[in-house]
Amino acid sequence: MATLYHHPAPEEVALLPLLRAIADPVRLGIIYHLYNLGEANCTTLLRGRPKSSMSHHFQVLREVGILHTRVEGVQHRNTLRLTMLEERFPGLMSSILRAYPAYEEETLG
């Protein structure tokens, strides 16, 4: 049986849960790398982390409305919902994505 994911409608996406999700450094990194890749599965972004941990982070991002996951065979392909997020919270994601390289340099050296 195929896995079906719930993706909240734009009007269901709330700012506070979205900001909480983004505040996690791992999830922030996932967002930035997905922005650069366009689409990826969980395995592509493991970066030495356990798959179960990454699956949890993807689930959180999906549940707050940041990600869309589509199933293609055994692959679960993830994309950012940037258009919807920009319409819902103008400038938020673009500001975060612009600021990420400086954050990464500052925190990861």
C-alpha positions as CSV (number, residue, x, y, z in Angstrom):
1,M,0.0,0.0,0.0
2,A,1.4,3.4,-1.0
3,T,2.2,5.9,1.8
4,L,0.0,9.0,1.7
5,Y,1.1,12.1,3.4
6,H,-1.0,14.9,4.7
7,H,0.1,18.3,3.5
8,P,-1.7,21.2,5.2
9,A,-3.6,23.6,3.1
10,P,-2.2,27.1,3.0
11,E,-4.7,28.5,5.4
12,E,-3.7,25.8,7.9
13,V,-0.1,26.8,7.9
14,A,0.5,28.8,11.1
15,L,3.5,31.1,11.8
16,L,4.5,29.9,15.3
17,P,4.8,26.2,14.5
18,L,6.6,27.0,11.3
19,L,9.1,29.2,13.2
20,R,9.6,26.4,15.8
21,A,10.4,23.9,13.1
22,I,12.9,26.2,11.4
23,A,14.6,27.0,14.7
24,D,16.1,23.5,14.8
25,P,19.6,23.6,13.2
26,V,19.2,20.3,11.4
27,R,15.8,21.3,9.9
28,L,17.2,24.7,8.9
29,G,20.0,22.9,7.1
30,I,17.5,20.6,5.4
31,I,15.5,23.6,4.2
32,Y,18.6,25.3,2.8
33,H,20.0,22.2,1.0
34,L,16.6,21.4,-0.4
35,Y,16.4,25.0,-1.7
36,N,19.7,24.4,-3.5
37,L,18.8,20.9,-4.8
38,G,15.2,21.6,-5.7
39,E,14.1,18.0,-4.8
40,A,15.7,15.3,-2.7
41,N,14.9,12.2,-0.7
42,C,15.8,11.8,2.9
43,T,18.9,9.7,2.1
44,T,20.4,12.4,0.0
45,L,20.6,14.7,3.0
46,L,21.7,12.3,5.7
47,R,25.1,13.9,6.2
48,G,26.1,11.3,8.7
49,R,22.8,11.3,10.7
50,P,20.6,8.2,11.3
51,K,17.9,7.8,8.7
52,S,15.3,7.5,11.5
53,S,16.3,10.9,12.8
54,M,16.2,12.5,9.4
55,S,12.8,10.9,8.7
56,H,11.5,12.6,11.9
57,H,12.9,16.0,10.8
58,F,11.2,15.6,7.4
59,Q,7.9,14.7,9.1
60,V,8.1,17.9,11.2
61,L,8.8,20.0,8.2
62,R,6.0,18.4,6.3
63,E,3.4,18.7,9.1
64,V,4.0,22.5,9.5
65,G,3.7,23.0,5.8
66,I,7.3,23.7,4.7
67,L,7.7,20.5,2.7
68,H,5.8,18.5,0.1
69,T,6.6,14.8,-0.1
70,R,5.6,12.7,-3.1
71,V,6.0,9.0,-3.4
72,E,7.7,7.7,-6.6
73,G,8.1,4.0,-6.3
74,V,10.1,3.4,-3.2
75,Q,11.5,7.0,-3.2
76,H,9.9,9.7,-1.1
77,R,10.8,12.9,-2.9
78,N,10.7,16.2,-1.0
79,T,10.4,19.7,-2.2
80,L,10.0,23.1,-0.5
81,R,6.5,24.7,-0.7
82,L,8.2,28.1,-1.4
83,T,5.5,29.6,-3.5
84,M,2.7,28.9,-1.0
85,L,5.0,30.0,1.9
86,E,5.8,33.3,0.1
87,E,2.2,34.0,-0.4
88,R,1.3,33.2,3.2
89,F,4.3,34.9,4.8
90,P,5.8,37.4,2.3
91,G,9.6,37.6,2.6
92,L,10.0,35.1,5.4
93,M,11.6,32.2,3.6
94,S,13.6,34.3,1.2
95,S,15.1,36.2,4.2
96,I,15.9,32.9,6.0
97,L,17.5,31.4,2.9
98,R,19.6,34.5,2.3
99,A,20.8,34.6,5.9
100,Y,21.7,30.8,6.1
101,P,25.2,30.9,4.5
102,A,26.3,33.5,7.1
103,Y,24.7,31.4,9.9
104,E,26.4,28.3,8.6
105,E,29.8,30.0,8.5
106,E,29.4,31.5,11.9
107,T,28.2,28.2,13.6
108,L,30.0,25.6,11.7
109,G,33.1,27.5,10.7
